[in-house]
């Protein structure tokens, strides 16, 4: 990917990882100057955030703190992985679920 494309989309990509609200703001920031780097990270961040909130709601009903804790640690690790990739200007697909996010949110 061109270095210019990465630099132009880096701010939007980083903002997309700052909660679900950041993902929504990043979608609107990327409407006019369509940037492929920002688009990639918006899809990753939106998927991580939605997974965290939707699955977290159901996993919260488990009585086992081990299951809940493992899920939250997994979600945090995915978030850190994606955030660091955005800061470094790399397009790294998050492990296990990132390719699904790219496919599901391909219209963003």
C-alpha positions in Angstrom: 0.0 0.0 0.0 1.2 3.5 -0.8 2.7 5.4 2.1 0.6 8.4 1.2 -2.6 6.4 1.5 -1.6 5.1 4.9 -0.7 8.6 6.3 -4.0 10.1 5.0 -6.1 7.4 6.6 -4.2 6.8 9.8 -6.1 9.3 12.0 -9.5 7.8 10.8 -8.2 4.3 11.4 -7.1 5.1 15.0 -10.4 6.9 15.8 -12.3 3.8 14.6 -10.9 1.8 17.5 -12.1 4.2 20.2 -15.3 2.5 21.2 -18.4 1.9 19.0 -19.0 5.6 18.8 -15.5 6.1 17.4 -16.2 3.5 14.7 -19.4 5.4 13.7 -17.5 8.7 13.6 -14.8 7.1 11.5 -17.4 5.8 9.0 -18.6 9.3 8.5 -15.0 10.7 8.3 -14.2 8.3 5.5 -17.3 9.0 3.4 -15.8 11.7 1.1 -12.2 10.9 0.7 -12.5 7.1 0.5 -9.3 5.8 1.9 -8.7 2.0 1.7 -6.4 1.9 4.7 -9.0 3.6 6.9 -11.7 1.4 5.4 -9.9 -1.7 6.4 -9.5 -0.6 10.0 -13.0 0.7 10.3 -14.3 -2.8 9.3 -11.9 -4.5 11.9 -12.8 -2.0 14.7 -16.5 -2.1 14.0 -16.5 -5.9 14.1 -14.5 -6.0 17.3 -16.7 -3.5 19.0 -19.9 -5.2 17.9 -18.6 -8.6 18.9 -17.6 -7.3 22.3 -21.0 -5.7 23.1 -23.3 -8.3 21.5 -21.6 -11.4 22.7 -20.6 -9.7 26.0 -24.3 -9.2 26.8 -25.0 -12.9 26.5 -21.8 -14.1 28.1 -22.5 -11.8 31.1 -25.3 -14.2 32.1 -22.9 -17.0 32.8 -22.4 -17.6 36.5 -18.7 -18.5 35.8 -16.4 -15.6 36.2 -13.8 -17.6 34.3 -15.9 -17.7 31.1 -16.7 -14.0 31.3 -13.1 -13.0 32.1 -11.7 -15.1 29.3 -14.1 -13.4 26.8 -13.2 -9.9 28.0 -9.5 -10.6 27.9 -9.9 -12.1 24.4 -11.8 -9.0 23.2 -9.2 -6.7 24.7 -6.3 -8.6 23.0 -8.1 -8.3 19.7 -8.6 -4.6 20.2 -5.0 -4.0 21.2 -3.8 -6.0 18.1 -5.9 -3.9 15.8 -5.1 -0.6 17.4 -1.4 -1.2 17.3 -1.6 -2.2 13.6 -3.4 1.0 12.9 -0.9 3.1 14.7 2.0 1.3 12.9 0.3 1.8 9.5 -0.2 -1.9 8.8 -3.2 -3.8 7.5 -3.2 -6.9 9.8 -6.3 -9.0 10.0 -7.2 -9.8 13.6 -6.8 -13.4 14.5 -9.7 -15.8 14.2 -12.4 -13.3 13.4 -10.8 -10.5 11.3 -11.4 -12.1 7.9 -15.1 -12.5 8.8 -15.3 -8.8 9.7 -13.8 -7.9 6.3 -16.4 -10.0 4.5 -19.4 -8.9 6.6 -18.7 -5.2 6.5 -17.4 -5.0 2.9 -19.9 -2.3 2.0 -18.6 0.2 4.4 
